Amino acid sequence: MSIIYTTAKTTNELLQILSLQESNLKSTVTDSEMAQEGFVTVHHNIDILTRMNDACAHIIAKDKDKVVGYALSMTDDFKDEISVLRPMFTELETNNIRNFITMGQICVAKTHRKQGIFRGLYEAMKKASYPKYDAIITEVDATNSRSLGAHYAIGFEKLYTYHSLGQDWELISLKTI
């Protein structure tokens, strides 16, 4: 297997991201899968995914021509377009956190997990983000222990926990330097 990390460039790649996202949404996986494998929360559409990619290209992992992982880049220009993420941006503004790119969602295909792709996506995102941004910031549902563990294992640090929309979120950061 030869994984290539690159930026999303075609509509086909964006559609593959959406397909991978759909199969890993919290609403489509079982409780057992959520506990063991994690899940994604936000469901994007092609319009917003394309506009986000135009503002700052998404990082993808490809196995031949197939997208097997992605890390979505999200500038704060989109803070009012995805309602579940708005509270995160409010927290960042309130705490005067600046000069960051938001990783809007990360996912690796079930067939390609535990092969270093998660780490590879973030390494590619760090390279693409530096020197324009000092950090990559994201939030993780506090009940998603698989995702939190993976983020902390590659160097993310907890900024703080906050409560929004009936649940707790861990706001975490990874320096790009």
Rosetta blueprint (number, residue, H / E / L):
1 M L
2 S L
3 I E
4 I E
5 Y E
6 T E
7 T E
8 A L
9 K L
10 T L
11 T H
12 N H
13 E H
14 L H
15 L H
16 Q H
17 I H
18 L H
19 S H
20 L H
21 Q H
22 E H
23 S L
24 N L
25 L E
26 K L
27 S L
28 T L
29 V L
30 T L
31 D H
32 S H
33 E H
34 M H
35 A H
36 Q H
37 E H
38 G L
39 F L
40 V E
41 T L
42 V L
43 H L
44 H L
45 N L
46 I H
47 D H
48 I H
49 L H
50 T H
51 R H
52 M H
53 N H
54 D H
55 A H
56 C L
57 A L
58 H L
59 I E
60 I E
61 A E
62 K E
63 D E
64 K L
65 D L
66 K E
67 V E
68 V E
69 G E
70 Y E
71 A E
72 L E
73 S E
74 M E
75 T L
76 D H
77 D H
78 F H
79 K L
80 D L
81 E L
82 I L
83 S H
84 V H
85 L H
86 R H
87 P H
88 M H
89 F H
90 T H
91 E H
92 L H
93 E H
94 T H
95 N L
96 N L
97 I L
98 R L
99 N L
100 F E
101 I E
102 T E
103 M E
104 G E
105 Q E
106 I E
107 C E
108 V E
109 A L
110 K H
111 T H
112 H H
113 R L
114 K L
115 Q L
116 G L
117 I H
118 F H
119 R H
120 G H
121 L H
122 Y H
123 E H
124 A H
125 M H
126 K H
127 K H
128 A H
129 S H
130 Y L
131 P L
132 K L
133 Y L
134 D L
135 A E
136 I E
137 I E
138 T E
139 E E
140 V E
141 D E
142 A L
143 T L
144 N L
145 S H
146 R H
147 S H
148 L H
149 G H
150 A H
151 H H
152 Y H
153 A H
154 I L
155 G L
156 F L
157 E E
158 K E
159 L E
160 Y E
161 T E
162 Y E
163 H E
164 S E
165 L L
166 G L
167 Q E
168 D E
169 W E
170 E E
171 L E
172 I E
173 S E
174 L E
175 K E
176 T L
177 I L
